[in-house]
Structure formats: structure tokens, C-alpha cells
Amino acid sequence: MARMAVEPISVRRAGTAPSFSSKCQVSSRRNNLQTQLVSTTIRASQSMDDKNKVYKELGMFSLRKKIEDAVLRAELLAPSALELEEASQIKQEEMIREYNLWDDLAKSNEILVKLAGSAKVVDALKDLTYKAEEAKLITQLAEMEAINFGLFKQAYNASVDVSKFLDQYEMSKLLRGPYDMEGASVIIKAGSEGISAEIWAEQLLSMYVKWAEKQGYKGRVVEKRPSKNGGIKSATIDLEFQYAYGYLSGERGVHHMIRIFDNGSVLHEASLASVDIIPLFLETAYDLQIDDKDLMISSPSSHGDDQAQTEPAVCIQHFPTGISVQSSGERTHFANKIKAFNRLKAKLLVIAREQGVSDVSSIKRDAIIDMWHQETRRYVFHPYKLVQDVKTGIQLPDLNSVLDGNIEPLIGAHINIRRSNDWV
């Protein structure tokens, strides 16, 4: 059995005053205890300051590394890219001088649009070179001023702009499809699972709007049909910036939201929403002739819609292909008719290209892929969080980040798959 040391206890009689020596002992113990507490507090404070200093130094080291990487990347890529784009700009200017713009207005418009695009890229690359140099100089200045954290942050913000532009530039060089440079209409429709599918559709709407904001643009929600119990039945976002269609064309198809519960018996809950991506022509209007007798134009309310339509909505169905489009976001019936017709033309052009035919009349109805039979992505909410892209095989564990609009890895993977298929 372990022995415990027992200190002698002095017992005094009641009414007897404590001795002077015992008072001194108590006072001495109190002073020692206070000294120990103060010493411990000082050491803890010093330890916390040391930790904060280390964390700050690590943070600045990380910032410096990211700035240096971005500057080095810009120094390697920007000069050759600028030389290439300036050569393209000069070539297009020569074409304009040699070409009679009045002979073919459509061709002239195409050349002018390309020239404007090249001029815009040249200016952006020059600005990129300036920003990279700015980040480099600010970093050197910060080090001269004994590591100024504020200056490092300023240099880091400039380097982020540099990296972001280079990412977009490199990706745009991979997008060579005939409509990749166009804007995009993103059409989201909830599945038939009721409220859960409608809430899921609204989450996808939020994801794409946030993605557009992170690109520095605003996704304009032009149509939205809210559900009675929350969520949405459908919505359309117009993304009016270059390469939006090229970036997002891989998003077309069914997006699954999955929850798996194991309460004795396994319960698998899935909600579906379809996403369609249609080119939104920003500059060039494609001339596509469609026979009026092949079209049926009507109002969606006449098809038994369960909600009163306050907008002058228009629905157009193309009989030969069975394709149907709708517009309800404009103020007048005529404006909705024009917009629906443009969407129909864009959709038919994409289908014709997918089937490898040159004319819309050659489209085979049986070969058109049903949107609801084309799975694109799975979002697992429970018992773990995971995003699985069916088309590319890529998996991302940070579900919340993806739903917050950070879908660049998924977009990049799809563009690379498309590019590799084009080379086959």
C-alpha cells in the first residue's frame, strides 16, 4: 500500500492568539504563491506572443510563396501570350483593310467582333504584366521595411488577379467550339420528387449565381417559378459574358442530391434537378431559317400550369424535333416570343452540331438525348459529404465549397476531357 507523507499540524487552544512566526510563515507562503502566479502569467503571455509571431511569420511566408509563384508564372507566360495575341490582332487588321466590308455584312461583322476580342485580350495581357511587376515591387518594398504585413497583403491581392486572369486565359485557349465564346442561359428544373427536389433546384440556382460572382460577373435571374412550399420549380439565369457557354456546357444533365440513412433498414433518398445550358449569343446573330408550320406558339398557362401566370409567358414547340422552349422574364408578349425563338434556334444549332449535321432539317429526332437520362453529377449529403462528377470521374470532398460556387475544378476537368476527345 502506498504511504502518504503527513505534515505535523499545530493545534492551538481556543482564544489563544497565533504566534508571530506563524504569521510570517503564512505571509511568506502568500507572497510565494503570488510570485508564482505572476511568473506563470508572464510566461503564458510570452508563449502566446511567440506563437502569434510564429503564426504571422508562417502566414507571411505562405503569402510570399504564392506571390512569387504568380509573378513567375506571369513572367513565363505573359510575353509569349502577348506576342501571339498582337500578331493575331495585326492579321485581323490586315484582313479588314483588304476586305470590302460592304460585300458581306455577316462576314464583316464576324471579323470586327474577332478584332475587338483580340484588342481586349491584348489590353488585358498588358495590364497583367503591369500587375505582376507591381506585386513584385511591393514585395521587395515590404521586405525593406522589415516585413510589412499590410504591404504583403496588397501584393498578394495583385497576384490573385494575375493568377485568376492566367487561369481564364489558358482555359479560353482550350475552348475552340463554335459557340464556346458565347454567353449562356442556364435553365434549372426540379424533378418530380416534390418539395425536396424543389429545394435542391434552388440550391443549384444559388451555386451558379455564386460561381458567376466569383468570376467577376453577375448572373441575371431572368425567370423564376417559386414553389408553394419553398424552393423553386424552375429558373433561368442569363450569363452575359464571353466563354460562359464554353465553361458551363459540361453542366448539362441531371444533378442528383443523395442522402443515405441507416436506421435498421437502409433508406436511400435522392432528389433530382436537370440543368440545361443554351448558348446566349452576345455579338453575332446566327441566321437560322425555321418554317412557321413547324412551330406551335402558346402560353404555358394553357397547358394546365398550377400557378397563375402574371407574366406574358410564351412557349414554342418545334414539331420535327419535339424540342420545347419557354420565356416568361420579359415585360411583353412580343419580347418573350423573340427570346423564346432565339433560345429555340440556339438549342437546335447545338443539337445539329452534336449529331454532326449541317442543317436543322437533318436532325434525327430519335437521336436527341433526353436530358433526364443524362446523369452529370452526384452530391452526397449524408452519411458523408462528397461531390462525384460522373462525366469526368473527379471527386471533391468539400461539398459546401462546391455549393458555394467553387466549381472551377469540375469545369476544368470537363474542358480537358472535351479537348482530349477532340484530338482523338
For each residue, the residues with C-beta under 8 A, 3 or more apart:
1:
2:
3:
4:
5:
6:
7:
8:
9:
10: 22
11:
12: 16 18
13: 16
14:
15:
16: 12 13
17:
18: 12 22 23
19: 22 23
20: 23 24
21: 24 25
22: 10 18 19 25 26
23: 18 19 20 26 27
24: 20 21 27 28
25: 21 22 28 29
26: 22 23 29 30
27: 23 24 30 31
28: 24 25 31 32
29: 25 26 32 33
30: 26 27 33 34
31: 27 28 34 35
32: 28 29 35 36
33: 29 30 36 37
34: 30 31 37 38
35: 31 32 38 39
36: 32 33 39 40
37: 33 34 40 41
38: 34 35 41 42
39: 35 36 42 43
40: 36 37 43 44
41: 37 38 44 45
42: 38 39 45 46
43: 39 40 46 47
44: 40 41 47 48
45: 41 42 48 49
46: 42 43 49 50
47: 43 44 50 51
48: 44 45 51 52
49: 45 46 52 53
50: 46 47 53 54
51: 47 48 54 55
52: 48 49 55 56
53: 49 50 56 57
54: 50 51 57 58
55: 51 52 58 59
56: 52 53 59 60 149
57: 53 54 60 61
58: 54 55 61 62
59: 55 56 62 63 149
60: 56 57 63 64 147 149 152
61: 57 58 64 65
62: 58 59 65 66
63: 59 60 66 67 152 153 155 156
64: 60 61 67 68 139 152
65: 61 62 68 69
66: 62 63 69 70 156 159
67: 63 64 70 71 135 136 139 152 155 156 159
68: 64 65 71 72 139
69: 65 66 72 73
70: 66 67 73 74 132 135 159 160 162 163
71: 67 68 74 75 132 135 136 139 159 162
72: 68 69 75 76
73: 69 70 76 77 162 163 166
74: 70 71 77 78 128 129 131 132 162 166
75: 71 72 78 79 132
76: 72 73
77: 73 74 80 81 166 170
78: 74 75 81 82 125 128 129 132 166
79: 75 82 83 129
80: 77 83 84
81: 77 78 84 85 125 169
82: 78 79 85 86 122 125 126 129
83: 79 80 86 87
84: 80 81 87 88
85: 81 82 88 89 118 121 122 125
86: 82 83 89 90 122
87: 83 84 90 91
88: 84 85 91 92 118
89: 85 86 92 93 115 118 119 122
90: 86 87 93 94
91: 87 88 94 95
92: 88 89 95 96 111 114 115 118
93: 89 90 96 97 115
94: 90 91 97 98
95: 91 92 98 99 111
96: 92 93 99 101 111 112 115
97: 93 94
98: 94 95
99: 95 96 103 107 108 111
100: 103
101: 96 105 108
102: 105 108
103: 99 100 107 108
104: 107 108
105: 101 102 108 109
106: 109 110 287
107: 99 103 104 110 111
108: 99 101 102 103 104 105 111 112
109: 105 106 112 113 283 284
110: 106 107 113 114 284
111: 92 95 96 99 107 108 114 115
112: 96 108 109 115 116
113: 109 110 116 117 283 284
114: 92 110 111 117 118
115: 89 92 93 96 111 112 118 119
116: 112 113 119 120
117: 113 114 120 121 181 242
118: 85 88 89 92 114 115 121 122
119: 89 115 116 122 123
120: 116 117 123 124
121: 85 117 118 124 125 169
122: 82 85 86 89 118 119 125 126
123: 119 120 126 127
124: 120 121 127 128 165 169
125: 78 81 82 85 121 122 128 129 169
126: 82 122 123 129 130
127: 123 124 130 131
128: 74 78 124 125 131 132 162 165 166
129: 74 78 79 82 125 126 132 133
130: 126 127 133 134
131: 74 127 128 134 135 158 159 161 162
132: 70 71 74 75 78 128 129 135 136 158 159 162
133: 129 130 136 137
134: 130 131 137 138 155 158
135: 67 70 71 131 132 138 139 155 156 158 159 162
136: 67 71 132 133 139 140 155
137: 133 134 140 141
138: 134 135 141 142 151 152 154 155 158
139: 64 67 68 71 135 136 142 143 151 152 155
140: 136 137 143 144
141: 137 138 144 145 148 151
142: 138 139 145 147 148 149 151 152 155
143: 139 140 147
144: 140 141
145: 141 142 148 151
146:
147: 60 142 143 152
148: 141 142 145 151 152
149: 56 59 60 142 152 153
150: 153 154
151: 138 139 141 142 145 148 154 155
152: 60 63 64 67 138 139 142 147 148 149 155 156
153: 63 149 150 156 157
154: 138 150 151 157 158
155: 63 67 134 135 136 138 139 142 151 152 158 159
156: 63 66 67 135 152 153 159 160
157: 153 154 160 161
158: 131 132 134 135 138 154 155 161 162
159: 66 67 70 71 131 132 135 155 156 162 163
160: 70 156 157 163 164
161: 131 157 158 164 165
162: 70 71 73 74 128 131 132 135 158 159 165 166
163: 70 73 159 160 166 167
164: 160 161 167 168
165: 124 128 161 162 168 169
166: 73 74 77 78 128 162 163 169 170
167: 163 164 170 171 408
168: 164 165 171 172 215 243
169: 81 121 124 125 165 166 172 173
170: 77 166 167 173 174
171: 167 168 174 175 243 247 411 412 415
172: 168 169 175 243 246
173: 169 170
174: 170 171 415 416 418 419
175: 171 172 180 181 243 246 247 415
176: 180 422
177: 180 246 249 353 418
178: 353
179: 182 245 246 279 346 349 350 353
180: 175 176 177 243 245 246 249
181: 117 175 242 243 245 246
182: 179 242 244 245 246 279 280 281 282
183: 238 239 240 241 242 244 245 279 280 281 282
184: 238 239 244 245 247 248 249 277 278 279 280
185: 236 237 238 239 277 278 279 280 343 346
186: 208 219 236 237 239 248 251 275 276 277
187: 234 235 236 275 276 277 278
188: 201 204 205 208 232 234 235 236 237 273 274 275
189: 201 233 234 273 274 276
190: 193 197 198 200 201 227 231 232 233 234 272 273
191: 197 200 201 254 271 272 273 274
192: 197 272
193: 190 196 197 270 271 272
194: 197 198
195: 198 199 227 229 230 231
196: 193 199 200 257 269 271
197: 190 191 192 193 194 200 201 231 271 272 273
198: 190 194 195 201 202 227 229 230 231 232 233
199: 195 196 202 203 230 231 271
200: 190 191 196 197 203 204 231 255 257 271 272 273
201: 188 189 190 191 197 198 204 205 231 232 233 234 235 273
202: 198 199 205 206 230 231 232 235
203: 199 200 206 207 257 403
204: 188 200 201 207 208 255 273 275
205: 188 201 202 208 209 221 224 232 235 237
206: 202 203 209 210 403
207: 203 204 210 211 402 403 404 405 407
208: 186 188 204 205 211 212 219 237 248 251 405
209: 205 206 212 213 219 221 237 405
210: 206 207 213 214 404 405
211: 207 208 214 215 219 405 406 407
212: 208 209 215 217 218 219 237 239 244 405
213: 209 210 216 217 218 219 405
214: 210 211 405 406
215: 168 211 212 241
216: 213
217: 212 213 239 240 241 244
218: 212 213
219: 186 208 209 211 212 213 237 238 239
220: 237 238 239 240
221: 205 209 224 235 236 237
222: 236 237 238 329
223: 234 235 236 326 327 328 329
224: 205 221 232 234 235 236
225: 232 233 234 235 307
226: 231 232 233
227: 190 195 198 230 231 232 233
228: 307
229: 195 198
230: 195 198 199 202 227
231: 190 195 197 198 199 200 201 202 226 227
232: 188 190 198 201 202 205 224 225 226 227 235
233: 189 190 198 201 225 226 227 307
234: 187 188 189 190 201 223 224 225
235: 187 188 201 202 205 221 223 224 225 232
236: 185 186 187 188 221 222 223 224 329
237: 185 186 188 205 208 209 212 219 220 221 222
238: 183 184 185 219 220 222 280
239: 183 184 185 186 212 217 219 220 244 248 280
240: 183 217 220 244 280 282
241: 183 215 217 244 282
242: 117 181 182 183 282
243: 168 171 172 175 180 181 246 247
244: 182 183 184 212 217 239 240 241 247 248 280
245: 179 180 181 182 183 184 248 249 277 278 279 280
246: 172 175 177 179 180 181 182 243 249 415
247: 171 175 184 243 244 411 415
248: 184 186 208 239 244 245 251 277 411
249: 177 180 184 245 246 252 277 414
250: 376 391 392 410 411 414 415 417 418
251: 186 208 248 275 277 376 411
252: 249 275 276 277 371 374 376
253: 274 275 371 374 375 376 377 391
254: 191 272 273 274 275 371 372 373 374 375 376
255: 200 204 272 273 274 275 376 377 378 379
256: 270 271 272 375 377 378 379
257: 196 200 203 270 271 272 273 379 381
258: 268 269 270 378 379 380 381
259: 268 269 270 380 381 382
260: 266 267 268 269 380 382 383
261: 266 267 269 382 383
262: 265 266 267 383
263: 267
264:
265: 262
266: 260 261 262
267: 260 261 262 263
268: 258 259 260
269: 196 258 259 260 261
270: 193 256 257 258 259
271: 191 193 196 197 199 200 256 257
272: 190 191 192 193 197 200 254 255 256 257 372
273: 188 189 190 191 197 200 201 204 254 255 257
274: 188 189 191 253 254 255 371 372
275: 186 187 188 204 251 252 253 254 255 376
276: 186 187 189 252 371
277: 184 185 186 187 245 248 249 251 252
278: 184 185 187 245 343 346 347 350
279: 179 182 183 184 185 245 346 349 350
280: 182 183 184 185 238 239 240 244 245 346
281: 182 183 284 285 286 342 346
282: 182 183 240 241 242
283: 109 113
284: 109 110 113 281
285: 281
286: 281 345 346 349
287: 106
288: 345 348 349 360
289:
290: 294 295 318 344 345 348 360
291: 294 295
292: 295
293:
294: 290 291 318 319 320
295: 290 291 292 316 317 318 319
296: 316 317 319
297: 314 315 316 337
298: 302 303 314 315 317
299: 302 309 312 313 314 315
300: 303 305 309 313 315 326 328
301: 305 308 309 313
302: 298 299
303: 298 300 315
304:
305: 300 301 309
306:
307: 225 228 233
308: 301
309: 299 300 301 305 313 328
310:
311: 328 329 330 331 336
312: 299 328 330 331 332 333 336
313: 299 300 301 309 326 327 328 336
314: 297 298 299 326 327 328 333 336 337 339 340
315: 297 298 299 300 303 324 325 326 340
316: 295 296 297 324 325 326 337 340 341 344
317: 295 296 298 322 323 324
318: 290 294 295 321 322 323 324 344 348
319: 294 295 296 322
320: 294 361 363 365
321: 318 348 351 363 365 368
322: 317 318 319 365 368
323: 317 318 344 347 348 351 368
324: 315 316 317 318
325: 315 316 340 343 344 347
326: 223 300 313 314 315 316 340
327: 223 313 314 330 336 337 339 340 343
328: 223 300 309 311 312 313 314 336
329: 222 223 236 311 336 339
330: 311 312 327 335 336 339
331: 311 312 335
332: 312 335 336
333: 312 314 336 337
334: 337 338
335: 330 331 332 338 339
336: 311 312 313 314 327 328 329 330 332 333 339 340
337: 297 314 316 327 333 334 340 341
338: 334 335 341 342
339: 314 327 329 330 335 336 342 343
340: 314 315 316 325 326 327 336 337 343 344
341: 316 337 338 344 345
342: 281 338 339 345 346
343: 185 278 325 327 339 340 346 347
344: 290 316 318 323 325 340 341 347 348
345: 286 288 290 341 342 348 349
346: 179 185 278 279 280 281 286 342 343 349 350
347: 278 323 325 343 344 350 351
348: 288 290 318 321 323 344 345 351 352 360 363
349: 179 279 286 288 345 346 352 353 360
350: 179 278 279 346 347 353 354
351: 321 323 347 348 354 355 363 368
352: 348 349 355 357 358 359 360 362 363
353: 177 178 179 349 350 356
354: 350 351 369
355: 351 352 362 363 364 367
356: 353
357: 352 362 363
358: 352 362
359: 352 362
360: 288 290 348 349 352 363
361: 320
362: 352 355 357 358 359
363: 320 321 348 351 352 355 357 360 367 368
364: 355 367 368
365: 320 321 322 368
366:
367: 355 363 364
368: 321 322 323 351 363 364 365
369: 354 373 374
370: 373 374
371: 252 253 254 274 276 374
372: 254 272 274
373: 254 369 370
374: 252 253 254 369 370 371
375: 253 254 256 378 390
376: 250 251 252 253 254 255 275 389 390 391
377: 253 255 256 387 388 389 390 391 410
378: 255 256 258 375 386 387 388 390
379: 255 256 257 258 386 387 399 402 403
380: 258 259 260 384 385 386 387 388 399
381: 257 258 259 385 399
382: 259 260 261
383: 260 261 262
384: 380
385: 380 381 397 398 399 400
386: 378 379 380 395 396 397 399
387: 377 378 379 380 395 396 397 398 399 402 410
388: 377 378 380 395
389: 376 377 392 393 394 395 410 413 414
390: 375 376 377 378 393
391: 250 253 376 377 414 417
392: 250 389 410 413 414 416 417
393: 389 390
394: 389 409 410 413
395: 386 387 388 389
396: 386 387 399 401 402 409 410
397: 385 386 387
398: 385 387 401 402 406
399: 379 380 381 385 386 387 396 402 403
400: 385 403 404
401: 396 398 404 406
402: 207 379 387 396 398 399 406 407 410
403: 203 206 207 379 399 400
404: 207 210 400 401
405: 207 208 209 210 211 212 213 214
406: 211 214 398 401 402 409
407: 207 211 402 410 411
408: 167 411 412
409: 394 396 406 412 413
410: 250 377 387 389 392 394 396 402 407 413 414
411: 171 247 248 250 251 407 408 414 415
412: 171 408 409 415 416
413: 389 392 394 409 410 416 417
414: 249 250 389 391 392 410 411 417 418
415: 171 174 175 246 247 250 411 412 418 419
416: 174 392 412 413 419 420
417: 250 391 392 413 414 420 421
418: 174 177 250 414 415 421 422
419: 174 415 416 422 423
420: 416 417 423 424
421: 417 418 424
422: 176 418 419
423: 419 420
424: 420 421
